[in-house]
């Protein structure tokens, strides 16, 4: 089932690599990825569409929350 995950992260080099690396390490295919600045100059918003079950989505979000700068 396609799920949308939206997160705020610090606008720092390598932040995108950490999030996408987490997904690819667990074998998830990213269907859509959008990253844009926010009104806060130090933050970016990332919207990810990934094919994952709802129970796995909750676990994935917990793992993303452990990443630095997310």
C-alpha positions in Angstrom: 0.0 0.0 0.0 1.4 3.4 -0.9 2.0 5.6 2.1 3.0 9.3 2.3 5.6 10.1 4.9 6.2 13.8 5.5 9.0 15.0 7.7 10.9 18.2 8.7 14.7 18.0 8.8 17.6 20.4 9.3 18.9 21.8 6.1 22.3 20.3 6.3 24.5 18.4 3.9 23.9 14.6 4.0 20.4 14.7 5.6 18.8 13.4 2.4 21.3 10.6 2.1 20.6 9.4 5.6 16.9 9.2 5.1 17.1 7.6 1.7 19.8 5.3 3.0 17.5 4.1 5.8 14.8 3.2 3.2 17.1 1.4 0.8 18.8 -0.5 3.6 15.4 -1.9 4.6 14.5 -2.8 1.0 11.8 -0.2 0.4 11.4 1.4 -3.1 10.8 5.1 -3.1 7.9 5.9 -5.5 8.1 9.7 -5.1 10.4 12.1 -3.3 10.0 15.8 -2.9 12.3 18.1 -0.9 11.7 21.8 -0.5 12.7 24.7 1.8 10.3 26.0 4.5 9.7 29.5 5.8 12.2 28.6 8.5 15.7 29.0 6.8 17.2 26.1 8.8 14.6 23.5 7.9 13.5 21.5 4.8 10.4 19.4 4.3 10.7 16.0 2.8 7.7 14.2 1.3 8.2 10.5 0.5 5.8 8.1 -1.1 6.8 4.5 -0.4 5.0 1.1 -0.8 4.8 -0.2 2.8 2.2 -1.7 5.1 0.7 0.5 7.8 2.4 -1.5 10.6 5.8 -1.2 9.0 5.2 2.5 8.3 5.0 3.2 12.1 8.2 1.3 12.6 9.9 3.2 9.7 8.8 6.6 11.2 10.3 5.6 14.6 13.6 4.7 12.9 13.6 8.1 11.0 13.0 9.9 14.3 16.2 8.5 15.6 18.2 10.0 12.7 20.2 13.1 13.6 18.7 16.3 12.0 15.3 14.8 11.4 
